[in-house]
Amino acid sequence: MIADRIGADAARFLVAGGLNTALTSIVYFAALSIFPPAVSYSMAWLVGLAFVMVFYPDRVFPGGRNGFTDRLAIGSSSVAVFVVGLAILYFLEQVLQSHAVTFFATLAITTMLNFLASRCLLRR
C-alpha cells in the first residue's frame, strides 16, 4: 500500500518535473546566451519555484497537505535545494567546463533531493 502510494507520487512527480524541467531548461539556456551560468540557473530556479508552489501540493501529492504554509514550506525546501544545486553547479563548471553536462548533472541531483523533501513535507 505505502509502496503503491510512493510509486504514484513518484510517477506524478516525474511528469510534473518533466514539465518543470522543460520550462526551466528553456529559461536556463535562453538566459545563458546573455548571463553567466549562475545567473541563468537562478532565473530558471525562480520560474521552477513558482511552478512547484502552485502545482505540486494539489497535482503531484493530491490528498496531502496543501495549505498556504505547506506551499511556503515546499517553496523553502526548493530554495534550500537551489542553494545546494548552485554549489554543485559552480563546482561542476570548474571541473567539467561544459554548460550542458554541468546542467544535467546538477538537475539529476537536485531532482532526487526535491522529491524526497517535497514528499516528506506534503505527506507528513
BALOBA-1460 file (C-alpha; in Angstrom, 3 decimals):
// residues 124
<rec num="1" residu="m" x="0.000" y="0.000" z="0.000"/>
<rec num="2" residu="i" x="2.693" y="2.507" z="1.032"/>
<rec num="3" residu="a" x="4.871" y="1.380" z="-1.891"/>
<rec num="4" residu="d" x="1.961" y="1.965" z="-4.306"/>
<rec num="5" residu="r" x="1.452" y="5.452" z="-2.914"/>
<rec num="6" residu="i" x="5.139" y="6.265" z="-3.151"/>
<rec num="7" residu="g" x="5.191" y="4.928" z="-6.704"/>
<rec num="8" residu="a" x="2.165" y="7.004" z="-7.697"/>
<rec num="9" residu="d" x="3.715" y="10.085" z="-6.079"/>
<rec num="10" residu="a" x="6.977" y="9.403" z="-7.881"/>
<rec num="11" residu="a" x="5.208" y="8.977" z="-11.240"/>
<rec num="12" residu="r" x="3.301" y="12.251" z="-10.841"/>
<rec num="13" residu="f" x="6.486" y="13.949" z="-9.611"/>
<rec num="14" residu="l" x="8.358" y="12.785" z="-12.720"/>
<rec num="15" residu="v" x="5.619" y="14.016" z="-15.073"/>
<rec num="16" residu="a" x="5.321" y="17.387" z="-13.329"/>
<rec num="17" residu="g" x="9.090" y="17.507" z="-13.003"/>
<rec num="18" residu="g" x="9.416" y="16.860" z="-16.725"/>
<rec num="19" residu="l" x="7.184" y="19.824" z="-17.470"/>
<rec num="20" residu="n" x="9.030" y="21.944" z="-14.933"/>
<rec num="21" residu="t" x="12.374" y="20.808" z="-16.314"/>
<rec num="22" residu="a" x="11.369" y="21.649" z="-19.870"/>
<rec num="23" residu="l" x="10.241" y="25.099" z="-18.777"/>
<rec num="24" residu="t" x="13.290" y="25.812" z="-16.640"/>
<rec num="25" residu="s" x="15.675" y="24.388" z="-19.259"/>
<rec num="26" residu="i" x="14.297" y="26.794" z="-21.833"/>
<rec num="27" residu="v" x="14.749" y="29.654" z="-19.376"/>
<rec num="28" residu="y" x="18.277" y="28.495" z="-18.433"/>
<rec num="29" residu="f" x="19.612" y="28.118" z="-21.959"/>
<rec num="30" residu="a" x="17.918" y="31.274" z="-23.224"/>
<rec num="31" residu="a" x="19.335" y="33.269" z="-20.319"/>
<rec num="32" residu="l" x="22.748" y="31.645" z="-20.787"/>
<rec num="33" residu="s" x="23.098" y="33.485" z="-24.089"/>
<rec num="34" residu="i" x="23.084" y="36.732" z="-22.086"/>
<rec num="35" residu="f" x="24.072" y="35.910" z="-18.497"/>
<rec num="36" residu="p" x="26.690" y="33.732" z="-16.772"/>
<rec num="37" residu="p" x="25.665" y="30.213" z="-15.651"/>
<rec num="38" residu="a" x="24.902" y="31.125" z="-12.029"/>
<rec num="39" residu="v" x="22.543" y="33.956" z="-13.003"/>
<rec num="40" residu="s" x="20.876" y="31.799" z="-15.668"/>
<rec num="41" residu="y" x="20.463" y="28.982" z="-13.164"/>
<rec num="42" residu="s" x="18.960" y="31.394" z="-10.634"/>
<rec num="43" residu="m" x="16.448" y="32.699" z="-13.139"/>
<rec num="44" residu="a" x="15.438" y="29.180" z="-14.123"/>
<rec num="45" residu="w" x="15.005" y="28.192" z="-10.476"/>
<rec num="46" residu="l" x="12.745" y="31.157" z="-9.754"/>
<rec num="47" residu="v" x="10.437" y="30.067" z="-12.566"/>
<rec num="48" residu="g" x="10.603" y="26.476" z="-11.307"/>
<rec num="49" residu="l" x="9.917" y="27.598" z="-7.747"/>
<rec num="50" residu="a" x="6.676" y="29.274" z="-8.749"/>
<rec num="51" residu="f" x="5.654" y="26.124" z="-10.645"/>
<rec num="52" residu="v" x="6.390" y="23.909" z="-7.619"/>
<rec num="53" residu="m" x="4.489" y="26.066" z="-5.141"/>
<rec num="54" residu="v" x="1.426" y="26.326" z="-7.357"/>
<rec num="55" residu="f" x="1.142" y="22.808" z="-8.799"/>
<rec num="56" residu="y" x="2.888" y="20.276" z="-6.562"/>
<rec num="57" residu="p" x="0.671" y="20.367" z="-3.451"/>
<rec num="58" residu="d" x="-2.550" y="19.781" z="-5.428"/>
<rec num="59" residu="r" x="-1.402" y="17.849" z="-8.500"/>
<rec num="60" residu="v" x="1.699" y="15.900" z="-7.519"/>
<rec num="61" residu="f" x="0.783" y="14.992" z="-3.947"/>
<rec num="62" residu="p" x="-3.054" y="15.079" z="-4.034"/>
<rec num="63" residu="g" x="-4.705" y="14.458" z="-0.711"/>
<rec num="64" residu="g" x="-1.600" y="15.673" z="1.075"/>
<rec num="65" residu="r" x="-1.006" y="18.938" z="2.832"/>
<rec num="66" residu="n" x="-1.758" y="21.895" z="0.560"/>
<rec num="67" residu="g" x="-2.373" y="24.945" z="2.716"/>
<rec num="68" residu="f" x="-0.564" y="28.238" z="2.380"/>
<rec num="69" residu="t" x="2.069" y="27.323" z="4.982"/>
<rec num="70" residu="d" x="2.618" y="23.984" z="3.234"/>
<rec num="71" residu="r" x="3.210" y="25.815" z="-0.049"/>
<rec num="72" residu="l" x="5.675" y="28.076" z="1.732"/>
<rec num="73" residu="a" x="7.380" y="25.028" z="3.236"/>
<rec num="74" residu="i" x="7.761" y="23.350" z="-0.141"/>
<rec num="75" residu="g" x="8.972" y="26.640" z="-1.580"/>
<rec num="76" residu="s" x="11.509" y="26.938" z="1.237"/>
<rec num="77" residu="s" x="12.747" y="23.402" z="0.691"/>
<rec num="78" residu="s" x="13.127" y="24.181" z="-3.004"/>
<rec num="79" residu="v" x="15.179" y="27.247" z="-2.113"/>
<rec num="80" residu="a" x="17.411" y="25.089" z="0.106"/>
<rec num="81" residu="v" x="17.869" y="22.623" z="-2.752"/>
<rec num="82" residu="f" x="18.553" y="25.593" z="-5.045"/>
<rec num="83" residu="v" x="21.453" y="26.674" z="-2.822"/>
<rec num="84" residu="v" x="22.841" y="23.140" z="-2.843"/>
<rec num="85" residu="g" x="22.330" y="22.999" z="-6.620"/>
<rec num="86" residu="l" x="24.088" y="26.310" z="-7.101"/>
<rec num="87" residu="a" x="27.110" y="24.998" z="-5.197"/>
<rec num="88" residu="i" x="27.056" y="21.809" z="-7.268"/>
<rec num="89" residu="l" x="26.720" y="23.837" z="-10.477"/>
<rec num="90" residu="y" x="29.689" y="26.024" z="-9.550"/>
<rec num="91" residu="f" x="31.844" y="23.027" z="-8.628"/>
<rec num="92" residu="l" x="30.963" y="21.059" z="-11.762"/>
<rec num="93" residu="e" x="31.523" y="24.095" z="-14.021"/>
<rec num="94" residu="q" x="35.080" y="24.268" z="-12.696"/>
<rec num="95" residu="v" x="35.677" y="20.537" z="-13.122"/>
<rec num="96" residu="l" x="33.791" y="19.691" z="-16.320"/>
<rec num="97" residu="q" x="33.823" y="23.039" z="-18.144"/>
<rec num="98" residu="s" x="30.686" y="22.027" z="-20.035"/>
<rec num="99" residu="h" x="27.485" y="24.002" z="-19.560"/>
<rec num="100" residu="a" x="25.222" y="21.187" z="-20.755"/>
<rec num="101" residu="v" x="26.826" y="18.338" z="-18.769"/>
<rec num="102" residu="t" x="27.001" y="20.519" z="-15.681"/>
<rec num="103" residu="f" x="23.356" y="21.495" z="-16.011"/>
<rec num="104" residu="f" x="22.076" y="17.932" z="-16.430"/>
<rec num="105" residu="a" x="24.231" y="16.515" z="-13.623"/>
<rec num="106" residu="t" x="23.007" y="19.252" z="-11.301"/>
<rec num="107" residu="l" x="19.463" y="18.606" z="-12.465"/>
<rec num="108" residu="a" x="19.683" y="14.887" z="-11.615"/>
<rec num="109" residu="i" x="20.968" y="15.542" z="-8.110"/>
<rec num="110" residu="t" x="18.503" y="18.305" z="-7.304"/>
<rec num="111" residu="t" x="15.572" y="16.277" z="-8.692"/>
<rec num="112" residu="m" x="16.219" y="13.494" z="-6.202"/>
<rec num="113" residu="l" x="16.623" y="15.951" z="-3.344"/>
<rec num="114" residu="n" x="13.432" y="17.816" z="-4.280"/>
<rec num="115" residu="f" x="11.317" y="14.651" z="-4.438"/>
<rec num="116" residu="l" x="12.456" y="13.490" z="-1.028"/>
<rec num="117" residu="a" x="11.960" y="16.889" z="0.585"/>
<rec num="118" residu="s" x="8.600" y="17.544" z="-1.097"/>
<rec num="119" residu="r" x="7.188" y="14.166" z="-0.201"/>
<rec num="120" residu="c" x="8.323" y="14.447" z="3.410"/>
<rec num="121" residu="l" x="6.734" y="17.886" z="3.748"/>
<rec num="122" residu="l" x="3.444" y="17.220" z="1.971"/>
<rec num="123" residu="r" x="2.825" y="13.652" z="3.146"/>
<rec num="124" residu="r" x="3.858" y="14.036" z="6.810"/>
